[in-house]
Amino acid sequence: MTDPDLLYSEEEEALRAAVRGLLADHCDPAGVIARTETETPHDIALWKALADGMGLAGLLIPEELDGQGATHREAAVVLEELGRAVAPVPYLTSAVVATEALLECGADDLLTELATATTIGALAVALHTAPGGPFPTVRLENGTLHGQLTGIADAAVADVLLVPADDGGLYAVAADDATVTAQPSLDLTRPVATVVLDGAPGRRLGDAEPAVRRALRAAAGLLASEQLGVADWTLTETVRYLKERKQFNRPVGGFQALKHRLAQLWLEVVNLRAAARGAADALATGADTDVAVAVAQAYAAPVAVHAAEEALQLHAGIGMTWEHPVHLYLKRAKADSIAYGTAGAHRAALAELVDLQAP
């Protein structure tokens, strides 16, 4: 077997430049902060520009279903840039998680709707659920769905909910047939909600277990790229700030103790990039996917959180203010650290995958 090429291709770099340019024009930090202070933190106009204008909602969807027919490597590049901007859009939840579940079920009509950005999908499984882990279901009674599911990311803007039921099926439920109530969320740019179904009609798409497992595996693997974007932005901005901030008439970044902290952080981010690229490539090729995803998530969360914490500290007093965007990155990093399984859960999964017994 040949070693994977983890370097970015010319096409991937062109995609990055296009997404970064769009975000620079439409997703400035002040605007994101302002949105988090409202009851509608999602930026639907930005989502339309990304999903419809650039066709990014259908990256993982085959061309015959009006998608782009691209791979997880391209989706990972998009998520890196969305992480760098902490963009309040449902890309991971709709264009990755819901899409992967629908691909497993073969729901071509819904996939076309997602690809053309006419529909936003959300898998009604709690954000903290790890791949392969247990997940709650709702009751199927007399052909309708009853029950409550909590911690559903981006449910507030979803048009269709993909709901696992106790008969083992995955059901498509129109969001208008559910009661969606916002829950307190640390990460205000990816809010979670409670979904209540009281006799909601649903269309059975397929078996829930393989669909959820596939969706959460892709989510965990590509989340590492979002965490890479968070870490890379916080490191870059911290270096820039320390070059400008002066103390005793010299740049703060020139002090040896701070150089050591930044050098350590740089090494961590470089290693995170390798792990995230490895997971994206494995998802694209199907080679050692479970191992690559577990490695990436075991490493990604601590690095993203560390980078954001260092940024907050090294920005000193200004970093503690609400006006500075670093708090958005710390909250995203913290929330991502438990999304789709904690680092500890992925380390345990990795140990089992490589037949390494825990002490």
C-alpha positions as CSV (number, residue, x, y, z in Angstrom):
1,M,0.0,0.0,0.0
2,T,1.4,3.4,-0.9
3,D,1.7,6.1,1.7
4,P,-1.0,8.8,1.6
5,D,-0.1,12.2,0.1
6,L,-1.1,14.6,2.9
7,L,0.1,17.7,1.1
8,Y,-2.5,20.1,-0.3
9,S,-3.1,19.8,-4.1
10,E,-3.3,22.9,-6.3
11,E,-7.1,22.4,-6.5
12,E,-7.4,22.3,-2.7
13,E,-5.3,25.4,-2.3
14,A,-7.5,27.2,-4.9
15,L,-10.6,26.1,-2.9
16,R,-9.0,27.4,0.3
17,A,-8.3,30.8,-1.3
18,A,-11.9,31.1,-2.6
19,V,-13.4,30.2,0.7
20,R,-11.1,32.4,2.7
21,G,-11.8,35.3,0.4
22,L,-15.6,34.9,0.8
23,L,-15.2,34.6,4.6
24,A,-13.0,37.7,4.7
25,D,-15.8,39.7,2.9
26,H,-18.8,38.2,4.8
27,C,-17.7,36.8,8.1
28,D,-15.7,39.5,10.0
29,P,-15.1,38.9,13.8
30,A,-17.2,41.9,14.8
31,G,-20.1,40.6,12.8
32,V,-19.9,37.1,14.4
33,I,-19.7,38.6,17.9
34,A,-22.8,40.8,17.1
35,R,-24.7,37.7,15.9
36,T,-24.0,35.8,19.1
37,E,-25.7,38.5,21.0
38,T,-29.0,37.9,19.1
39,E,-31.5,35.0,19.1
40,T,-30.4,34.1,15.6
41,P,-26.7,33.4,15.7
42,H,-26.7,31.5,12.4
43,D,-25.6,33.5,9.4
44,I,-28.0,32.2,6.7
45,A,-26.8,34.7,4.1
46,L,-23.3,33.4,4.5
47,W,-24.6,29.8,4.3
48,K,-26.3,30.5,1.1
49,A,-23.2,32.1,-0.4
50,L,-21.1,29.1,0.6
51,A,-23.7,26.4,-0.2
52,D,-25.5,27.8,-3.2
53,G,-23.1,30.4,-4.6
54,M,-20.0,28.2,-4.3
55,G,-21.7,24.8,-4.4
56,L,-20.0,23.6,-1.2
57,A,-23.1,22.0,0.4
58,G,-22.8,19.2,-2.2
59,L,-19.1,18.5,-2.0
60,L,-19.6,14.9,-0.8
61,I,-22.6,14.3,-3.0
62,P,-22.3,12.6,-6.4
63,E,-22.6,14.7,-9.5
64,E,-25.6,12.7,-10.7
65,L,-27.4,14.1,-7.7
66,D,-26.4,17.7,-8.4
67,G,-23.4,17.5,-6.0
68,Q,-19.8,18.2,-6.7
69,G,-18.6,14.6,-6.4
70,A,-15.5,15.7,-4.4
71,T,-13.9,13.9,-1.5
72,H,-13.4,14.4,2.2
73,R,-10.1,16.1,1.5
74,E,-11.9,19.0,-0.1
75,A,-14.5,19.1,2.7
76,A,-11.6,19.2,5.2
77,V,-10.1,22.3,3.5
78,V,-13.5,24.1,3.7
79,L,-13.8,23.2,7.4
80,E,-10.3,24.5,8.1
81,E,-11.3,27.9,6.8
82,L,-14.7,27.8,8.6
83,G,-12.8,27.0,11.8
84,R,-10.4,29.9,11.2
85,A,-13.4,32.2,11.0
86,V,-15.6,30.4,13.6
87,A,-18.3,30.8,11.0
88,P,-21.8,30.4,12.4
89,V,-23.0,28.1,9.5
90,P,-24.4,24.5,9.6
91,Y,-21.7,23.2,7.3
92,L,-20.4,20.3,9.4
93,T,-23.9,19.3,10.6
94,S,-25.6,19.4,7.2
95,A,-23.0,19.1,4.4
96,V,-21.1,16.4,6.3
97,V,-23.1,14.6,9.1
98,A,-26.6,14.7,7.6
99,T,-25.1,14.1,4.1
100,E,-23.2,11.0,5.2
101,A,-26.2,9.5,6.9
102,L,-28.3,10.0,3.7
103,L,-25.6,8.5,1.5
104,E,-25.7,5.4,3.7
105,C,-29.4,5.2,3.3
106,G,-29.5,6.0,-0.4
107,A,-31.9,8.9,0.0
108,D,-31.3,10.4,-3.4
109,D,-34.1,13.0,-3.3
110,L,-33.0,14.5,0.0
111,L,-29.3,14.4,-1.1
112,T,-30.3,16.5,-4.2
113,E,-32.0,19.0,-1.9
114,L,-29.0,19.3,0.4
115,A,-26.6,19.6,-2.6
116,T,-28.6,22.4,-4.1
117,A,-28.9,24.2,-0.8
118,T,-32.7,24.2,-0.9
119,T,-32.7,22.1,2.4
120,I,-30.6,22.1,5.5
121,G,-30.4,18.8,7.3
122,A,-29.5,17.8,10.8
123,L,-29.0,14.4,12.3
124,A,-31.0,14.2,15.6
125,V,-28.2,12.7,17.6
126,A,-26.6,14.6,20.4
127,L,-23.4,16.5,19.5
128,H,-21.3,14.7,22.1
129,T,-22.0,11.2,20.7
130,A,-18.9,9.3,19.7
131,P,-18.8,7.1,16.5
132,G,-19.9,3.6,17.4
133,G,-21.4,4.8,20.7
134,P,-25.0,4.3,21.9
135,F,-27.5,7.0,20.9
136,P,-31.1,7.7,22.2
137,T,-34.1,7.0,20.0
138,V,-37.7,8.1,19.9
139,R,-40.7,5.8,19.9
140,L,-42.6,4.8,16.8
141,E,-46.3,4.4,17.7
142,N,-49.0,3.9,15.1
143,G,-46.8,5.2,12.3
144,T,-45.8,8.5,14.1
145,L,-42.8,9.5,16.2
146,H,-42.9,10.4,19.9
147,G,-40.1,11.5,22.2
148,Q,-37.4,14.0,23.1
149,L,-33.8,14.3,21.9
150,T,-31.3,16.8,23.4
151,G,-28.1,18.4,22.4
152,I,-28.9,18.5,18.6
153,A,-26.5,20.9,16.9
154,D,-27.9,23.4,14.4
155,A,-31.4,22.0,14.8
156,A,-32.7,25.6,14.9
157,V,-32.0,26.2,11.2
158,A,-32.7,22.6,9.9
159,D,-35.4,22.0,7.4
160,V,-35.3,18.2,7.8
161,L,-34.4,16.2,10.9
162,L,-33.0,12.7,10.6
163,V,-34.4,10.9,13.6
164,P,-33.4,7.4,14.9
165,A,-36.4,5.4,16.2
166,D,-36.7,2.4,18.5
167,D,-37.6,0.1,15.5
168,G,-34.0,0.5,14.3
169,G,-35.0,2.9,11.5
170,L,-33.8,6.4,10.6
171,Y,-36.7,8.7,9.7
172,A,-36.8,12.0,7.9
173,V,-39.0,14.5,9.8
174,A,-39.9,17.9,8.6
175,A,-38.6,20.5,11.1
176,D,-42.0,22.1,11.1
177,D,-43.5,18.9,12.6
178,A,-41.1,19.1,15.6
179,T,-40.8,21.5,18.5
180,V,-37.2,22.8,18.5
181,T,-36.2,24.7,21.7
182,A,-32.8,26.3,22.1
183,Q,-30.6,25.0,24.9
184,P,-27.8,26.9,26.7
185,S,-24.7,26.5,24.6
186,L,-21.1,27.3,25.4
187,D,-20.3,27.7,21.7
188,L,-22.7,30.4,20.6
189,T,-21.6,30.0,17.0
190,R,-22.9,26.3,16.9
191,P,-26.0,26.3,19.2
192,V,-27.7,23.1,20.3
193,A,-31.4,22.5,20.8
194,T,-33.9,20.1,22.2
195,V,-36.1,18.4,19.7
196,V,-39.6,17.2,20.8
197,L,-41.7,15.0,18.6
198,D,-45.4,14.5,19.5
199,G,-47.0,12.4,16.9
200,A,-44.8,13.6,14.1
201,P,-45.0,11.9,10.7
202,G,-41.8,10.5,9.5
203,R,-40.5,8.8,6.3
204,R,-38.3,5.7,6.9
205,L,-35.0,6.1,5.1
206,G,-33.1,3.0,6.2
207,D,-31.4,1.5,9.1
208,A,-30.3,3.9,11.8
209,E,-27.2,2.2,13.2
210,P,-25.0,2.0,10.1
211,A,-26.1,5.5,9.0
212,V,-25.4,7.1,12.3
213,R,-22.1,5.3,12.6
214,R,-20.9,6.4,9.2
215,A,-22.1,10.0,9.8
216,L,-20.4,10.3,13.2
217,R,-17.1,8.8,11.9
218,A,-16.9,11.3,9.1
219,A,-17.9,14.1,11.6
220,A,-15.2,13.1,14.0
221,G,-12.6,12.9,11.3
222,L,-13.4,16.2,9.6
223,L,-13.9,18.0,12.9
224,A,-10.2,17.7,13.3
225,S,-9.8,20.0,10.3
226,E,-12.1,22.5,11.9
227,Q,-10.0,22.3,15.1
228,L,-6.9,22.8,13.0
229,G,-8.4,26.0,11.7
230,V,-9.2,27.2,15.2
231,A,-5.7,26.4,16.4
232,D,-4.0,27.9,13.4
233,W,-5.9,31.2,13.6
234,T,-5.2,31.6,17.3
235,L,-1.5,30.9,16.9
236,T,-1.2,33.2,13.9
237,E,-3.0,36.1,15.6
238,T,-1.0,35.6,18.8
239,V,2.3,35.8,17.0
240,R,1.1,38.9,15.1
241,Y,0.0,40.6,18.4
242,L,3.2,39.8,20.2
243,K,5.2,41.3,17.4
244,E,3.3,44.6,17.7
245,R,2.8,44.8,21.5
246,K,5.8,46.5,23.2
247,Q,7.1,46.4,26.7
248,F,10.3,48.2,27.9
249,N,10.4,49.5,24.4
250,R,10.8,46.1,22.7
251,P,8.3,43.7,21.2
252,V,6.9,41.3,23.7
253,G,7.4,38.5,21.3
254,G,11.1,38.9,21.7
255,F,11.1,37.6,25.2
256,Q,12.6,34.1,25.4
257,A,9.9,32.7,27.7
258,L,7.2,33.6,25.2
259,K,9.3,32.4,22.3
260,H,9.4,29.0,23.9
261,R,5.6,28.9,24.4
262,L,5.0,29.8,20.8
263,A,7.5,27.3,19.5
264,Q,5.9,24.5,21.5
265,L,2.5,25.6,20.2
266,W,3.7,25.7,16.6
267,L,4.9,22.1,16.9
268,E,1.6,21.0,18.2
269,V,-0.3,22.7,15.4
270,V,2.0,21.2,12.8
271,N,1.4,17.8,14.2
272,L,-2.4,18.5,14.3
273,R,-2.3,19.4,10.6
274,A,-0.7,16.0,9.9
275,A,-3.3,14.1,12.0
276,A,-6.2,16.0,10.4
277,R,-5.0,15.5,6.9
278,G,-4.5,11.9,7.6
279,A,-8.1,11.5,8.8
280,A,-9.4,13.4,5.8
281,D,-7.4,11.3,3.4
282,A,-8.4,8.1,5.1
283,L,-12.1,9.0,4.8
284,A,-11.6,9.8,1.2
285,T,-9.8,6.5,0.3
286,G,-11.3,4.1,2.9
287,A,-7.8,3.1,4.1
288,D,-7.5,2.5,7.9
289,T,-10.2,5.0,8.4
290,D,-11.2,4.1,12.0
291,V,-7.6,4.3,13.2
292,A,-6.9,7.6,11.4
293,V,-10.0,9.2,12.8
294,A,-9.3,8.0,16.3
295,V,-5.7,9.3,16.1
296,A,-6.9,12.7,14.8
297,Q,-9.5,13.2,17.5
298,A,-7.3,11.9,20.3
299,Y,-4.8,14.7,19.3
300,A,-7.0,17.5,18.0
301,A,-9.0,18.6,21.0
302,P,-6.1,19.2,23.4
303,V,-4.2,21.1,20.8
304,A,-7.1,23.4,19.8
305,V,-7.9,24.1,23.4
306,H,-4.3,24.8,24.3
307,A,-3.9,27.1,21.4
308,A,-7.0,29.1,22.3
309,E,-6.0,29.3,26.0
310,E,-2.5,30.5,25.1
311,A,-4.0,33.1,22.8
312,L,-6.3,34.4,25.5
313,Q,-3.4,34.6,28.0
314,L,-0.9,36.1,25.7
315,H,-3.3,38.8,24.4
316,A,-3.3,39.9,28.1
317,G,-6.1,42.3,29.1
318,I,-7.5,42.8,25.6
319,G,-8.0,39.0,25.3
320,M,-10.3,39.1,28.3
321,T,-12.7,41.5,26.6
322,W,-15.9,40.5,24.8
323,E,-15.0,42.8,21.9
324,H,-11.9,40.7,21.0
325,P,-12.8,37.5,19.1
326,V,-10.5,35.2,20.9
327,H,-13.3,34.1,23.3
328,L,-15.2,32.8,20.3
329,Y,-12.3,30.5,19.5
330,L,-11.8,29.3,23.0
331,K,-15.5,28.5,23.3
332,R,-15.5,26.7,19.9
333,A,-12.4,24.7,20.9
334,K,-13.9,23.7,24.3
335,A,-17.2,22.7,22.7
336,D,-15.4,20.8,19.9
337,S,-13.3,18.9,22.6
338,I,-16.5,16.9,23.5
339,A,-18.1,16.9,20.1
340,Y,-18.3,13.4,18.5
341,G,-16.5,11.9,21.4
342,T,-13.8,13.2,23.8
343,A,-10.1,12.7,23.2
344,G,-10.2,10.1,26.0
345,A,-13.0,8.2,24.2
346,H,-11.0,8.2,21.0
347,R,-7.8,7.1,22.7
348,A,-9.7,4.1,24.2
349,A,-11.2,3.3,20.8
350,L,-7.7,3.5,19.2
351,A,-6.2,1.2,21.8
352,E,-8.9,-1.4,21.0
353,L,-8.4,-1.0,17.3
354,V,-4.7,-1.7,17.5
355,D,-5.1,-4.4,20.2
356,L,-3.3,-2.4,22.8
357,Q,-4.7,-3.1,26.3
358,A,-5.2,-0.2,28.7
359,P,-3.1,-0.3,31.9
